[in-house]
Amino acid sequence: MAAHLSRVLAVLTAAWLLVPAAVSAQLLPSEPIQLVEGRIVLGGQVAAAASSAQDLGYFNYTDYGHNALRLIRLALSGSIEATERVSVLGEIQSENWDRVRPYALYLRVRPWRDRPVDIQAGRIPPTFGAYARRAYAVSDPLIGYPLAYQYLTSLRSDALPASADDLLRMRGRGWSVRYPVGVASVDAGLPLVTAFRWDTGVQVRVGVRPVEVSVAVTNGTLSNPRVEDDNEGKQVAGRLRWQPSAALVVGLSGARGAYVNDETRESLPPGARQQALTQRAVGLDMEVSQGHWLVRGESIWSAWSMPSVRAPFIDDPLRALALSLEGRYKIRAGLYAAGRIDHLTFSHVTGTVFGGTPTRWDAPVSRWEAGGGYYVRRNVIGKLTYQYNWRESGRVTSKAFLAGQIVYWF
């Protein structure tokens, strides 16, 4: 533990000294770069996080196979204003020096000058929920992610359990899932909603404060966004945002789409191929600010329909419910304290592996994280947090982490 902690402190100290020094010496930009009289704007972000211990329970692993508490993310974003009503926006990212991935690339069109209507097409911003729309290190007062947007369940889009027993054997093993239907190899499961990838499709946004409505049709689903459609199905998602004042925002979201790919569906028996294999989700979020306080809460309910292959059958859709409550308090200029508590639970299925007793299809998990941040410069933040995770079953049932992060952006 001491060795891991010393490494964390060494990395953070080096970043703490070098990044602000580079910024103050004007070696790095402090504002977005504007070209061609402001018609081209470039921005970027560097976020480096380190933690005191390895995550042997995979509590913080993402659908890219990275640990969210040991993550270096480089991002470069840009926008091109082609005309007064047409813009192109995009972003590329690299995590842990991995290959560069397109995170966003979409066309924004404003058909009418005097009407609040936007049409966006391509790899578009999320329509569903609140956190995915601000899942940047600069916007998050903490280092970890809410369970609903990061924690890997035991479901996959390219492999399916043939029975309730197959499903129950994978409880608490979302980072290493294997099922008999579809792809036979071991792979990671799906979160309820991923904050690490944007979906591809068309989004229409209408309205101004206090009411704004967004609707999108995309190739993937909340848990498995896609660039190319892999099942000849589409997801429809919508969000209603109500902001009666600067201090209160309330959002209501919904989504439905096919999550199983065609290759896996073809592996099913003929009778099961005709069943609708969809993910449905409903979300409610709220943000309240007053004085030095900012409080956010979010709940997400999701259900995945499953095929009937062999006994013991999975008779009902597999449901999950995630709850999150987050608070931030500004202590003084540049210094804040923050905390978040999460819980993720699942519906019951009945198999034989637990003696015929109704059992939650995945292991319920909880997390709390507390810490704070300090603005070294206007565009440089240092964060330090303590996170504790626990769940009902799995190879590792609880784990604590001390983590630090340095974030620079322009």
C-alpha positions as CSV (number, residue, x, y, z in Angstrom):
1,M,0.0,0.0,0.0
2,A,2.8,2.4,0.9
3,A,4.6,1.8,-2.3
4,H,1.5,2.3,-4.4
5,L,0.7,5.5,-2.5
6,S,4.2,6.9,-2.9
7,R,4.0,6.3,-6.7
8,V,0.6,8.2,-6.8
9,L,2.1,11.1,-4.9
10,A,5.2,11.2,-7.1
11,V,3.1,11.3,-10.3
12,L,0.8,13.9,-9.0
13,T,3.6,16.1,-7.6
14,A,5.4,16.0,-11.0
15,A,2.2,16.9,-12.8
16,W,1.3,19.6,-10.2
17,L,4.7,21.3,-10.8
18,L,5.2,20.9,-14.5
19,V,1.7,21.6,-15.9
20,P,1.2,25.0,-14.0
21,A,4.7,26.0,-14.8
22,A,4.2,25.3,-18.5
23,V,0.9,27.2,-18.4
24,S,2.4,30.2,-16.6
25,A,5.3,30.2,-19.0
26,Q,2.9,30.3,-21.9
27,L,4.3,27.0,-23.3
28,L,0.7,25.7,-23.4
29,P,-2.4,27.7,-24.5
30,S,-4.9,28.8,-21.8
31,E,-7.8,29.7,-24.1
32,P,-9.3,27.9,-27.2
33,I,-7.4,28.5,-30.3
34,Q,-9.3,30.6,-32.9
35,L,-8.5,30.6,-36.6
36,V,-10.0,32.3,-39.7
37,E,-11.6,35.1,-37.8
38,G,-13.1,32.7,-35.2
39,R,-14.7,30.4,-37.7
40,I,-12.4,27.5,-36.7
41,V,-12.0,26.9,-32.9
42,L,-9.7,24.3,-31.4
43,G,-9.7,23.1,-27.8
44,G,-8.1,20.3,-25.8
45,Q,-7.9,18.5,-22.5
46,V,-5.3,16.4,-20.7
47,A,-6.5,14.4,-17.6
48,A,-4.1,12.2,-15.7
49,A,-5.3,10.0,-12.8
50,A,-3.5,7.6,-10.5
51,S,-4.7,5.4,-7.6
52,S,-3.1,3.8,-4.6
53,A,-4.0,0.2,-5.5
54,Q,-4.8,-2.2,-8.4
55,D,-8.5,-2.7,-9.0
56,L,-8.5,-6.5,-8.7
57,G,-12.3,-6.4,-8.3
58,Y,-12.7,-4.4,-11.5
59,F,-15.0,-1.9,-9.8
60,N,-13.7,1.0,-11.9
61,Y,-13.1,-0.8,-15.3
62,T,-14.7,0.7,-18.4
63,D,-16.0,-0.8,-21.6
64,Y,-12.6,0.1,-23.2
65,G,-10.9,-2.2,-20.6
66,H,-9.2,0.7,-18.7
67,N,-9.3,1.6,-15.1
68,A,-11.1,4.9,-14.6
69,L,-8.9,5.7,-11.6
70,R,-5.7,5.0,-13.5
71,L,-6.4,6.8,-16.7
72,I,-4.5,9.3,-18.9
73,R,-6.9,10.9,-21.4
74,L,-5.8,13.2,-24.2
75,A,-8.6,15.0,-26.1
76,L,-8.6,17.4,-29.0
77,S,-11.9,19.0,-30.1
78,G,-12.7,21.4,-32.9
79,S,-15.6,23.2,-34.6
80,I,-15.8,24.7,-38.1
81,E,-18.5,27.3,-38.8
82,A,-19.1,26.6,-42.5
83,T,-22.0,29.1,-42.7
84,E,-24.1,31.1,-40.2
85,R,-26.4,28.0,-39.9
86,V,-24.1,25.1,-40.6
87,S,-21.2,23.9,-38.4
88,V,-19.1,20.8,-38.2
89,L,-18.0,19.6,-34.7
90,G,-15.7,16.8,-33.7
91,E,-13.4,15.4,-31.0
92,I,-10.7,12.7,-31.0
93,Q,-9.4,11.0,-27.8
94,S,-6.7,8.7,-26.7
95,E,-6.7,6.8,-23.4
96,N,-3.5,5.4,-21.7
97,W,-1.5,6.1,-24.9
98,D,-3.9,3.7,-26.8
99,R,-4.9,4.4,-30.4
100,V,-6.7,7.6,-31.2
101,R,-10.4,7.2,-31.4
102,P,-13.1,9.5,-32.8
103,Y,-15.3,10.5,-29.9
104,A,-17.5,12.9,-31.7
105,L,-18.0,14.0,-35.3
106,Y,-21.3,15.6,-36.3
107,L,-22.9,18.2,-38.5
108,R,-25.1,20.8,-36.8
109,V,-27.7,22.6,-38.9
110,R,-30.0,25.4,-37.7
111,P,-32.7,25.5,-40.4
112,W,-34.4,28.7,-39.2
113,R,-32.7,31.8,-37.9
114,D,-35.6,32.9,-35.6
115,R,-36.6,29.4,-34.4
116,P,-34.9,27.4,-31.6
117,V,-34.3,24.2,-33.6
118,D,-31.1,22.4,-34.0
119,I,-30.5,19.2,-36.2
120,Q,-27.3,17.2,-35.5
121,A,-26.2,14.2,-37.6
122,G,-23.2,11.9,-37.1
123,R,-21.6,10.8,-33.9
124,I,-23.8,13.0,-31.8
125,P,-23.9,14.1,-28.2
126,P,-26.0,11.9,-25.8
127,T,-29.7,12.5,-25.6
128,F,-30.4,10.4,-22.6
129,G,-29.5,11.4,-19.0
130,A,-27.5,14.1,-17.4
131,Y,-24.1,12.8,-16.5
132,A,-23.1,11.6,-20.0
133,R,-23.6,15.1,-21.3
134,R,-20.9,16.4,-18.8
135,A,-18.6,13.4,-18.5
136,Y,-15.4,15.4,-18.8
137,A,-12.8,15.6,-16.1
138,V,-13.1,19.4,-16.0
139,S,-16.9,19.1,-15.4
140,D,-16.7,16.3,-12.8
141,P,-15.8,17.4,-9.2
142,L,-14.6,13.8,-8.5
143,I,-12.4,11.3,-10.3
144,G,-14.6,8.2,-10.5
145,Y,-17.7,7.8,-12.5
146,P,-21.3,7.1,-11.4
147,L,-22.0,3.3,-11.4
148,A,-24.8,3.7,-14.0
149,Y,-22.4,5.1,-16.5
150,Q,-19.3,3.0,-15.9
151,Y,-19.9,-0.3,-14.0
152,L,-19.9,-3.4,-16.2
153,T,-22.8,-5.7,-15.7
154,S,-22.8,-9.4,-16.8
155,L,-24.8,-8.7,-20.1
156,R,-23.2,-8.6,-23.5
157,S,-24.5,-7.7,-27.0
158,D,-22.6,-10.4,-28.8
159,A,-23.2,-13.4,-26.4
160,L,-26.3,-14.5,-24.5
161,P,-27.1,-16.9,-21.6
162,A,-29.1,-19.9,-22.7
163,S,-30.7,-20.3,-19.2
164,A,-31.0,-18.6,-15.9
165,D,-28.2,-20.8,-14.6
166,D,-25.8,-19.4,-17.2
167,L,-26.7,-15.9,-16.2
168,L,-26.4,-16.5,-12.4
169,R,-22.9,-18.1,-12.8
170,M,-21.7,-14.7,-14.1
171,R,-22.9,-12.6,-11.1
172,G,-20.3,-9.9,-10.2
173,R,-18.1,-10.8,-13.1
174,G,-18.9,-8.1,-15.6
175,W,-15.2,-7.7,-16.7
176,S,-15.0,-11.3,-17.7
177,V,-18.2,-12.8,-19.1
178,R,-18.7,-15.9,-21.2
179,Y,-22.0,-17.4,-22.5
180,P,-22.9,-20.4,-24.7
181,V,-24.9,-18.4,-27.4
182,G,-23.0,-16.2,-29.8
183,V,-19.3,-15.3,-29.4
184,A,-17.7,-18.0,-27.3
185,S,-14.7,-16.0,-26.0
186,V,-14.5,-14.1,-22.7
187,D,-15.2,-10.4,-22.9
188,A,-16.4,-7.5,-20.9
189,G,-20.1,-6.8,-20.2
190,L,-22.2,-3.7,-20.7
191,P,-22.9,-0.8,-18.4
192,L,-26.4,0.6,-18.1
193,V,-25.3,3.7,-20.0
194,T,-21.8,4.2,-21.2
195,A,-20.1,7.6,-20.7
196,F,-17.1,6.7,-22.8
197,R,-18.6,6.5,-26.3
198,W,-21.2,8.5,-28.3
199,D,-23.7,7.0,-30.6
200,T,-24.2,7.6,-34.3
201,G,-27.4,8.9,-35.7
202,V,-29.6,12.0,-36.0
203,Q,-30.7,14.3,-33.2
204,V,-33.3,17.1,-33.2
205,R,-33.4,19.6,-30.4
206,V,-36.2,22.1,-29.9
207,G,-36.9,24.9,-27.4
208,V,-35.3,27.4,-25.1
209,R,-35.4,27.9,-21.4
210,P,-37.4,26.9,-19.5
211,V,-38.3,23.9,-21.7
212,E,-36.1,22.0,-24.2
213,V,-36.9,18.7,-25.9
214,S,-34.4,16.5,-27.7
215,V,-35.2,13.4,-29.8
216,A,-32.6,11.1,-31.4
217,V,-32.5,8.0,-33.6
218,T,-29.2,6.1,-33.4
219,N,-27.5,2.9,-34.6
220,G,-26.7,1.6,-31.1
221,T,-28.1,1.6,-27.6
222,L,-27.3,3.4,-24.3
223,S,-25.2,0.5,-23.2
224,N,-23.6,-0.2,-26.6
225,P,-23.3,2.8,-28.9
226,R,-22.4,2.0,-32.5
227,V,-20.8,3.7,-35.5
228,E,-22.3,1.1,-37.9
229,D,-25.7,-0.7,-37.3
230,D,-25.1,-4.4,-36.4
231,N,-28.7,-5.6,-36.0
232,E,-30.9,-3.7,-38.5
233,G,-32.5,-2.0,-35.6
234,K,-32.5,1.6,-34.3
235,Q,-32.7,3.2,-30.9
236,V,-35.1,6.0,-30.3
237,A,-34.2,8.2,-27.3
238,G,-35.7,11.4,-26.0
239,R,-35.1,13.9,-23.2
240,L,-37.3,16.7,-21.7
241,R,-35.3,19.4,-19.9
242,W,-37.1,21.9,-17.6
243,Q,-35.1,24.9,-16.2
244,P,-37.4,27.4,-14.5
245,S,-34.4,29.3,-13.0
246,A,-30.7,29.3,-13.0
247,A,-30.7,27.4,-9.7
248,L,-32.9,24.4,-10.8
249,V,-32.7,21.9,-13.7
250,V,-35.0,18.8,-14.0
251,G,-34.6,16.2,-16.8
252,L,-36.7,13.2,-17.9
253,S,-35.3,10.8,-20.4
254,G,-36.4,7.6,-22.2
255,A,-34.8,5.2,-24.7
256,R,-35.6,1.9,-26.5
257,G,-33.5,0.0,-29.0
258,A,-32.3,-3.4,-30.1
259,Y,-29.0,-4.4,-28.3
260,V,-28.2,-7.9,-29.6
261,N,-26.3,-8.1,-32.9
262,D,-27.5,-10.1,-35.9
263,E,-24.8,-12.7,-35.7
264,T,-25.7,-13.6,-32.1
265,R,-29.4,-13.6,-32.9
266,E,-28.8,-16.1,-35.7
267,S,-27.2,-18.4,-33.2
268,L,-30.5,-18.8,-31.4
269,P,-33.0,-21.6,-32.0
270,P,-35.5,-20.7,-34.7
271,G,-38.3,-19.9,-32.2
272,A,-36.2,-17.6,-30.1
273,R,-34.9,-15.6,-33.1
274,Q,-38.3,-13.9,-33.5
275,Q,-38.3,-12.4,-30.0
276,A,-37.6,-8.7,-29.6
277,L,-34.3,-8.3,-27.8
278,T,-34.3,-4.7,-26.7
279,Q,-33.0,-2.4,-24.0
280,R,-35.5,0.0,-22.5
281,A,-34.5,2.8,-20.1
282,V,-36.0,5.7,-18.2
283,G,-34.0,8.3,-16.4
284,L,-34.8,11.2,-14.0
285,D,-32.3,13.8,-13.0
286,M,-32.2,17.0,-11.0
287,E,-29.6,19.7,-10.3
288,V,-30.1,22.4,-7.6
289,S,-27.6,25.2,-6.7
290,Q,-27.7,27.6,-3.9
291,G,-24.9,29.8,-2.6
292,H,-21.8,27.7,-2.3
293,W,-23.7,24.5,-2.8
294,L,-24.4,22.4,-6.0
295,V,-26.4,19.2,-5.6
296,R,-27.1,16.7,-8.3
297,G,-29.2,13.5,-8.3
298,E,-30.0,10.9,-10.9
299,S,-31.9,7.7,-11.2
300,I,-31.9,5.3,-14.2
301,W,-34.0,2.2,-14.7
302,S,-33.1,-0.2,-17.5
303,A,-34.5,-3.5,-18.8
304,W,-33.1,-5.9,-21.3
305,S,-35.4,-8.6,-22.8
306,M,-33.9,-12.1,-23.1
307,P,-34.6,-15.1,-25.4
308,S,-36.1,-18.3,-24.2
309,V,-33.7,-21.0,-25.1
310,R,-33.7,-23.7,-22.4
311,A,-34.8,-24.3,-18.8
312,P,-34.6,-22.8,-16.3
313,F,-36.0,-20.0,-18.5
314,I,-35.5,-16.3,-18.0
315,D,-39.1,-15.4,-18.1
316,D,-39.0,-11.6,-17.5
317,P,-36.8,-8.8,-18.8
318,L,-33.7,-8.3,-16.7
319,R,-34.1,-5.0,-14.9
320,A,-31.6,-2.8,-13.2
321,L,-32.0,0.4,-11.1
322,A,-29.2,2.9,-10.4
323,L,-29.3,5.8,-7.9
324,S,-26.8,8.5,-7.6
325,L,-26.5,11.6,-5.4
326,E,-23.7,14.1,-5.7
327,G,-22.8,17.3,-3.9
328,R,-20.1,20.0,-4.2
329,Y,-19.3,22.8,-1.8
330,K,-17.1,25.8,-2.6
331,I,-14.9,26.4,0.4
332,R,-13.3,29.5,-1.0
333,A,-12.1,30.8,-4.4
334,G,-10.4,27.9,-6.2
335,L,-11.0,25.3,-3.5
336,Y,-14.0,22.9,-3.2
337,A,-15.1,19.7,-1.4
338,A,-17.3,17.1,-3.1
339,G,-18.9,13.7,-2.5
340,R,-21.0,11.1,-4.3
341,I,-22.9,8.0,-3.3
342,D,-24.2,5.4,-5.8
343,H,-26.2,2.2,-5.6
344,L,-26.9,-0.3,-8.4
345,T,-29.3,-3.1,-7.9
346,F,-31.0,-5.8,-10.1
347,S,-34.2,-7.8,-10.5
348,H,-34.5,-11.5,-9.5
349,V,-34.3,-14.7,-11.6
350,T,-34.7,-18.3,-10.5
351,G,-32.3,-21.0,-11.4
352,T,-30.9,-24.2,-9.9
353,V,-27.4,-22.9,-9.0
354,F,-28.7,-21.2,-5.8
355,G,-31.0,-24.0,-4.8
356,G,-34.0,-22.7,-6.7
357,T,-34.1,-19.5,-4.6
358,P,-35.0,-16.3,-6.5
359,T,-31.6,-14.4,-6.8
360,R,-30.7,-11.0,-8.3
361,W,-29.3,-11.7,-11.7
362,D,-26.2,-9.6,-11.0
363,A,-24.6,-8.7,-7.7
364,P,-25.8,-5.4,-6.3
365,V,-23.0,-2.9,-5.9
366,S,-22.6,0.4,-4.0
367,R,-19.9,3.1,-4.0
368,W,-19.1,6.3,-2.2
369,E,-16.4,8.8,-3.1
370,A,-15.4,11.9,-1.3
371,G,-12.6,14.5,-1.7
372,G,-11.9,17.8,-3.2
373,G,-10.2,19.9,-5.8
374,Y,-8.0,23.0,-6.1
375,Y,-7.7,25.3,-9.1
376,V,-4.0,25.8,-9.5
377,R,-4.7,28.1,-12.5
378,R,-8.0,29.0,-14.1
379,N,-7.6,26.0,-16.5
380,V,-5.7,23.6,-14.2
381,I,-7.3,21.5,-11.5
382,G,-5.8,19.1,-9.0
383,K,-8.1,16.6,-7.3
384,L,-7.7,14.1,-4.5
385,T,-10.4,11.6,-3.6
386,Y,-11.1,8.5,-1.5
387,Q,-13.4,5.9,-3.0
388,Y,-15.0,2.8,-1.4
389,N,-16.8,0.0,-3.3
390,W,-18.7,-3.0,-2.0
391,R,-21.0,-5.6,-3.6
392,E,-23.0,-8.7,-2.7
393,S,-20.8,-11.3,-4.4
394,G,-17.8,-11.7,-6.8
395,R,-14.2,-12.6,-6.5
396,V,-13.5,-9.4,-4.7
397,T,-16.5,-8.0,-2.7
398,S,-15.0,-4.7,-1.4
399,K,-12.2,-2.4,-2.3
400,A,-11.0,1.1,-1.3
401,F,-8.9,3.5,-3.4
402,L,-7.1,6.8,-2.8
403,A,-6.8,8.6,-6.1
404,G,-5.5,11.8,-7.5
405,Q,-6.0,13.6,-10.8
406,I,-4.5,16.6,-12.6
407,V,-6.6,18.2,-15.4
408,Y,-5.5,20.8,-17.9
409,W,-7.7,22.3,-20.6
410,F,-7.8,25.1,-23.1
